[in-house]
Amino acid sequence: MIMPLSNAVVNCSIDRDTFEEFYAGPAPWDIDKPQKPFVAVANLVTSPVLDAGCGTGEHALFFAAHGHRVTGVDFVPEAIRRARRKAAERGLSVRFQVKDALTLGDWGEQFASVIDSGLFHVFSDDDRHRYVQGLARVVEPDGRLFLMCFSDEEPGEEGPRRISRQELYEAFADGWEVESVQPARAELNPEFTEVKFSEGGLKTWFAVIRRK
Ligand SMILES: C[S@@+](CC[C@H](N)C(=O)[O-])C[C@H]1O[C@@H](n2cnc3c(N)ncnc32)[C@H](O)[C@@H]1O
């Protein structure tokens, strides 16, 4: 199925209808396991954990399997339905909820760690700002955000908007310490063949960001 994949060159957020279409087919990011950079920093992750834009739940389930209290949210009901089914099949307890991550600021709940695998880069500049303001309310002081996003080193214009290292520092300039931003590769679903990204995996930034 061909679908509009991209906000790469337009400053707009990718909307819910587009994501619903993705979940009708092989979603490019859905690899049935966590992305490696999150596994590599597992020792830094403390409970409670929020997986924002959790999709079908692989990162939430990975951290639950490591004994963490985890909440996963996504605004696509089908993604949450699949995540709950995986949790039941694996005998894991995760609170999966249909929620819009742009409403984080209204929640009145806090987390020691937030996982963002591919959410930040779907937002327009304005929504990015709103999301970061919401994060500032839900991340505990000294808590951390672990974020993987499309890098400006990924060639082409397909997929979400590319993000520069500088943009990450700017987005989290106020009230946060960007502890590290490292180049990383993201694996893609091999069934998704409509677009070819970099050989060896999509080029991303993996950032660890501490709430002051
Ligand atoms: C690139 S996918 C990544 C999914 C998952 N984190 C992973 O790594 O497999 C982005 C996810 O964010 C969700 N999403 C996008 N905008 C959202 C929003 N405003 N609130 C909640 N979820 C959102 C999409 O439905 C999709 O599942």
The ligand as an SDF file (V2000), in Angstrom:
LIG
                    3D

 27 29  0  0  0  0  0  0  0  0999 V2000
    7.7170    5.9710   14.1980 C   0  0  0  0  0  0  0  0  0  0  0  0
    6.4320    5.2230   15.1380 S   0  0  0  0  0  0  0  0  0  0  0  0
    7.3640    4.4640   16.4600 C   0  0  0  0  0  0  0  0  0  0  0  0
    6.5980    3.4600   17.2800 C   0  0  0  0  0  0  0  0  0  0  0  0
    7.3890    2.8260   18.4260 C   0  0  0  0  0  0  0  0  0  0  0  0
    7.8710    3.8070   19.3590 N   0  0  0  0  0  0  0  0  0  0  0  0
    8.5350    2.0020   17.9010 C   0  0  0  0  0  0  0  0  0  0  0  0
    9.7010    2.3970   18.0370 O   0  0  0  0  0  0  0  0  0  0  0  0
    8.2610    0.9320   17.3400 O   0  0  0  0  0  0  0  0  0  0  0  0
    5.7000    6.6530   15.9180 C   0  0  0  0  0  0  0  0  0  0  0  0
    4.5260    6.2790   16.8060 C   0  0  0  0  0  0  0  0  0  0  0  0
    4.0640    7.4640   17.4520 O   0  0  0  0  0  0  0  0  0  0  0  0
    2.6530    7.4760   17.4400 C   0  0  0  0  0  0  0  0  0  0  0  0
    2.2350    8.8860   17.5340 N   0  0  0  0  0  0  0  0  0  0  0  0
    2.4220    9.8670   16.6360 C   0  0  0  0  0  0  0  0  0  0  0  0
    1.9290   11.0280   17.0800 N   0  0  0  0  0  0  0  0  0  0  0  0
    1.4200   10.7670   18.3370 C   0  0  0  0  0  0  0  0  0  0  0  0
    0.7870   11.5490   19.3180 C   0  0  0  0  0  0  0  0  0  0  0  0
    0.5320   12.8660   19.1280 N   0  0  0  0  0  0  0  0  0  0  0  0
    0.4170   10.9500   20.4780 N   0  0  0  0  0  0  0  0  0  0  0  0
    0.6430    9.6240   20.6870 C   0  0  0  0  0  0  0  0  0  0  0  0
    1.2210    8.8270   19.7730 N   0  0  0  0  0  0  0  0  0  0  0  0
    1.6260    9.3930   18.6210 C   0  0  0  0  0  0  0  0  0  0  0  0
    2.2720    6.7880   16.1430 C   0  0  0  0  0  0  0  0  0  0  0  0
    0.9620    6.2770   16.1670 O   0  0  0  0  0  0  0  0  0  0  0  0
    3.3410    5.6940   16.0560 C   0  0  0  0  0  0  0  0  0  0  0  0
    2.9150    4.5210   16.6990 O   0  0  0  0  0  0  0  0  0  0  0  0
  1  2  1  0
  2  3  1  0
  2 10  1  0
  3  4  1  0
  4  5  1  0
  5  6  1  0
  5  7  1  0
  7  8  2  0
  7  9  1  0
 10 11  1  0
 11 12  1  0
 11 26  1  0
 12 13  1  0
 13 14  1  0
 13 24  1  0
 14 15  1  0
 14 23  1  0
 15 16  2  0
 16 17  1  0
 17 18  1  0
 17 23  2  0
 18 19  1  0
 18 20  2  0
 20 21  1  0
 21 22  2  0
 22 23  1  0
 24 25  1  0
 24 26  1  0
 26 27  1  0
M  CHG  2   2   1   9  -1
M  END
$$$$
